């Protein structure tokens, strides 16, 4: 793609990176075949190629974002399926992240839009605030059907403040989740084979603490000491994807400090059980590349970061004595298969654990979760969830497994099939307790 940036514009290192990404696009359109919003709408501006044109025009002119650009960038899920498909290696993730930061800095959103974004940014990265919000939401959830008209509950293509509030209430668990353990060190059982840090994080630690508990049990039984580093927290992905650059970098620096300190006592890897977080943490080196105090440390953190499935695939896990034989529909989270290019390890782990794994048709298409997307864009998110669940239903599975809590929450409201994190199934096959969702289903 030909670009028309001035030399002065390219003195900005971030703009120079984006200009290089823009020039790598050859207009082929392969990305349109795998873009969820393009598949739903057929609108070129709601495809990666169309968004790239909009971003190019915005950056070249050096002007504030327009309402049209904001509308179509906001509809992007950042599922990154376009990056898997692209034959030219266009790094769309870095380009759209830059565009979102530019929008945040130059565009005046409506009062309702600003309010919901401020609310999400002020609550989701903070576990205590989020837990309190969930308790309120569990009370408010039954009232949404009574208080809000059906048009609001369904959502609109250009959602209002109330559309988004309705989406938040609908996605909230029916019962407020229990509190997670406050322990920080989990010793290996038997001979210690390694030491890892595990991301405690923010929303997952509140929504489903059983995921990390299963990971810790599994790792400990297999000789791995686990530490939750003092001072670590939200990875920054949620605010990063809202264009709130300074907040995201502050969270990233806090995690880099925490894991750098933990690494002084020996650390084989930094493990992440939420793949959306993993994609961002693996990008810390890029995000902090111009920070002299953090660039090297952030690059080292990114190098050590691994999805839990990557690390478990390297361990010699024992095969189960009595395989369950359950049919598992594996929902490959976009942040894992596209963001981190991890596709085979999770399925291989599940098969080795005695499960019959089935690939979901159209498995490369997003379920519509995408961080806060299912709140910010409920119209598209619900259509994608329905499409995903219809494809899963074709497999008639006993259980749905995935590697991201966002996918779990997104799909849970539309099916009675148990949805669990893959590490919970592997822990069960390796001697741990059965996942609560499966126990509950059996008890019915």
Secondary structure, 3 states (H helix, E strand, C coil): CCCCCCHHHHCCHHHHHHHHHHHHCCCCCHHHHHCHHHHHHCCHHHCHHHHHHHHHHHHHHCCCCCHHHHHHHHCCCCCCHHHHHCCCCCCHHHHHHHHHHHHHHHCCCCHHHHHHHHHHHHHCCCHHHHHHHHHHHHHHHHHHHHHCCHHHHHCCCCCCHHHHHHHHHHHCCCCCCCCCCCCCEECCCCCCCEEEEECCCCHHHHHCCHHHHHHHHHHHHCCEEEECCCCCCCCCHHHHCCCCHHHHHHHHHHHHHHHHHHHCCCCCEEEECCHHHHHHHCCHHHHCCCCCCCHHHHHHHHHHEEEHHHHHHHCCCCCCCCCCCCEEEEECCHHHHCCCCCCHHHHHHHHHCCCEEEECCCCCCCCCCCCCHHHHCHHHHHHHHHHHHHHHHCCCCCEEEECCHHHHHHHHCCCCCEEEEHHHHHHHHCCCCCCHHHHHHHHC
